Amino acid sequence: MKNDEKKEAAIAVQIEKLSYHIGEKQILDNVNLSVKENSIVGLIGPNGSGKTTMLKHIYRALPPEKKTVYIHGREIETMSYRESAREITVLRQENSSDFSYTILEMVLMGRSPHRKFFEGDTEEDKLLAYQALEKVGMEEASNRKFSNLSGGEKQRVLIARSLAQEADILLLDEPTNHLDVHYQWLLMEIIKGLGKTVLSVFHELNLACAFCDYLYVLDDNRIVAQGAPGEVCTKELMAEVFRIDTDIIQGENGTPRIIYKRALR
């Protein structure tokens, strides 16, 4: 390889021939996917197409079959749950649970994979927690109650908790879905600035196009398209997969912008 050629990025997450069903209902059908280190990869598709189910197999809420999920080339079933928690962190949709914890206590929960059972928070843990809060602009609010925060503020705290966990891989399950436009974009700008490996389910397609390096499209429980946002988000795919008539315009750096016109019947 020539000196001026870029070295191919390693694969952080690999899925090979993953299938899953509940009874006779097929949820995932022979799915293959790979996520390069330090890239942002999006999963898009209609409701019920299997996006969240795929993520659950990666963070082991649903135990995958052997030799279907790999983390940094290692079969995930050979890893303990504590080991995989050091590699992978998950950010789900913000919920309305009334936590009585302070912001700092919430972030310190991210240190649990690095502690022995019943071991208390160390000074190093607290330092990492404050550093994580600083990265999301919440360090001055560390003593506030988590339950009193707005939706956008809660998600920033949960990002800080993921940062304190020190995992290289960040899985996002529609974390912006209940946020207003400002917090949707702010949250993704923060995530993009972290330099982590990110695999995210997106509901808002323009957000996926703006922040993702690569997209996978799921429909009918399988991947039907993949590629850079400009290659994937076409007028034809929007009609076939999402049943929506659109115009696609090219924004900055060739990023597609989707203009929704009408639902197709």
ABEGO torsion letter per residue (X at the ends): XBAABBBBBBBABBBBGBBBBBEABBABBGBBBBBBBGBBBBBBEBBGAGAAAAAAAAAGABBBBBGABBBGGBBAAABBAAAAAAABBBBBBBBABBBABBAAAAAAAAAAAABBBGBBBBAAAAAAAAAAAAAAGAAAAAABBAAABBAAAAAAAAAAAAAAAGBABBBBBGAAAABBAAAAAAAAAAAAAAGBBBBBBBABAAAAAAABABBBBBBGGBBABBEBAAAABBAAAAAAAAGBBBBBBBBBGGBBBBBBABBBX
